[in-house]
Amino acid sequence: MRILDALIADAERPTSASFRRPTPGPEYDLLMAFVARGLPSPDADERLAVFIEPRLETGYPDAVAAYWRPVPGPDQATLSRLKSIDDRVLHLVWLEPGIEAESIEGRYGPQVAGRARELAAMGLINNCESRMTVPHDRVVLSRLIAVEAKIAGPASALRQATRNTWYASESYVLMPTVPTTQSLSDRYAACGVGIVTPDEVVDSPSLSAANLGLPQSHATWHFNRLAMELTAAGVG
């Protein structure tokens, strides 16, 4: 397992991820203790990296555990040419396999179409007779677990964790004890958010999160790209 956060010097970071510096305190201690013992071990053909407070459009989730398979893919030089818009383009083509290149330009504009062609040149999109698809082996992530640590305030924690369901396959709130109010637990279940306590592990929690599958959104592709960067750097 590799832990990545803002405390690592820029020159030593193997990915393009950005982070917020963590705030020391009880919730941070709770989180890091759980990361050390509560996450599932990766399978023999998988790698695991945990991103602490990575920057996303929706904020900074406390932790995101990325499980991926280090299959051969683009090298570091190629990956360094990727732009943030490319995550959106990949998800667009993933959702519409076989979309025509001309249709992309007509519906989304020349910038998106240009990036789609560039991604095809990089080998991240197949362009066969002007019809574009994302090969399934380009989704290297097998599991993406988001964790929000909360000492108190389970209702606000639910709001934060629900935001994480737009990119993660599973979203959990880590809290000292399970809420005693059944209505609150029901709200967690309705939102697909799981609950785990410090003496539990993700695969045997108090309340299981919905398994939402991958990729969920362009933010999933962001973590997919980071996983590919780790593979290219020989890290994992």
N, C-alpha and C positions, 0 to 999 in steps of 0.2 A: 504494500500500500504506500502510495506517495501522497503527502499532504502539501498542498499549495496554498499560499496566502500572501498577504501584503508584507509579511515579515521577511520574506525571501528577497534578497537583493535582485534588482532588475537584471543584472548580468547573469544571474544564476537561474532565472526562470526559463523553463523549457517551452513555454507556451506564450501566446499573445494575450492571455487573460489579464483583466484588470481587477483589482481588489480594493476593498475598503479596509483600513487598518482596524483590527478587532479591538473592542473595548474590554480591558480586563475586568473581571468581576464574577459573581456567582453563575450567571448564565453562560459565560464563556467557559468557565471551569466545568460546568455541567456538560456542555457541548463536547469539549475536547476529551473528557473522560469517556463519553459515550462513543465518540468516533474511534477511540482506541479499542473498545471491546464490544460495541453493540451492532456493528455493521457486519453483514454476511461476508464470509471469505469468498474471493473470486474463484470460479472454476479453474481447472488446470490450464485451459486455453484462454483465460481471461486475464485482464489487468484491472487494477483499481486505483483511482486517484480521487482524492477528496479536496474540493475547492472550498476554502473558508471565506465567506462573504465576497463571492465574485460579483462583479458589476453586471447587472442586466437592466433592461428598459424599465422593469417594474420595481427595481430596487436592488437590495443586497441580501439574498437569502443567507441564513446563518451557515449552512453547509450543503453542498451538493456532491453526492458520491456517484462517480461515473464508472461504470463497469463496461469494458470494451474488449474486443478481440483484436489483437495487433496484426491484422492482415496486411499484406503488401499494399502500398498506396503511394500517393504523391510524396516526393521528397521535400525536404525543408525549404529549398529554394522556390519550389512551386507553391507550397502552402503559404509562403510569405507574401505571395502576390494576391492572395484572397482579400476581399473587402467585406465590410459588414453587410452590404447589400446582397452579397452572394448567398448568405444564409437564407434570405427571403426567396431568392431565385431558385435555389435548390428545393425549398419546400413547395414552391409554386409548381415546379415541374414534377415533383414527387406526387402531388395531389392530382395532376392531370397528365398521366403517362401517355406519351404519344402526341403531345401537343405540338402543333406545327410552329416552326420558327417564325413564320410570317404572322401567325396568330398572336404570338407573344408580343411582337412589335406593335401590332394593331391594337391590342387590348391593354398593354402595359407600358408601351413607349419604347423608344430606341435605346435608352440606357439599360433597361432590363434585358432587352433582346441582345444587346452587345455583351452584357455580362454572361448571358446564357451561352453565347457562342464562345466566349473566353473560357467558361467552365468546361465546355465540350473539348476545347483544345487542350485543357489540363487533364482530361480523362475523368472528370467528375460527373459529366453528363454524356450519355450516348446520343449522337446525332446521326440517325440513319435515314437517308432520303428526306432530310429536313424535318423529321419527326423526333422529338426529344424525350428521353426517359432518364431517370436516375437509376443506375444499376443497384440492385439490392445489396451487393457487397460493399457499397459506399456508405451504408449505414453500419458503422462499426460498433455503435453503442448497443449493449444488450440490456442494460438496466440503468436508470437514472433516478436516484433517491434524494429528494430534498428534505432537509430537517430544519425545523425552527425550534430553538430552545427557549422555554419560558418558565421562569420561577413562579410567576403569577399572571393573571389575566388570560384565562383560557379562551375567552370570547375574542379578544383581539388577536390571539395566536391563531385562531381559526381563520380570521380574515387574511392574515399573512400567508398561512399555509395553503389556503384556497387559491391565492395568486400563483403559487408554485405549480398547481396542476396544469397550467397551460403549456408547460414544457417538460415536466418530470413524469416518469412512469409511475412513481409513487411519491406521495407527500405526507410527511409525518410531523407531528408536534411532540417534542420531547419535554415532559413536565414531571415534577417530583412525584405527583400522585394523580390518579385518574379522577376526573370530575365526578362528584357524587350526584349531580343533577342529571337525571335521565334525559331531559329535554336537550341539554347541551350535548350529551353524547350522541343523541339522535341527529343533531345538527351536523356534527362531525361526520357521521356516517352518510348523511344525505349529500354532503359535499365531497365525499370520497376521500376525506382526510383521515389518516390513522393517528392513533395515540400510542406512544411508547414511553415507559418510565426507565429510570437509570438502571434498574436491576433486570431489565428485559433486553431482548435483541429484536432487531427489525423483523426477523422471520417468525417471531413468537411474541407479538405485541399485545397490549390490552385491547386495541381495536385495529384491525387490519385496514390499510389504505386500499382504495380501488387500484387495480392494476390497469393503467390507461394505455399501455402500449407505446411504441415509439416508431417514428417521430411524431410528436404532438404539435409542434409549431416551429417557426424559424429559430426560436431560442433553443430548441433541441439540437438543431443543426449547428448552432454555436458550440455547444458542448461536444458534438460529434467532431467538429473541426479541431477542437482542443485535444481530443483523444488522438486524432490523426497526427497532430503536431508532436504529441508525446511518443507515438510510435516512431515517427521519423527521427526524433531525437534519441531514440534508444532508451527511453525512460518508461518505467512502469513496474 
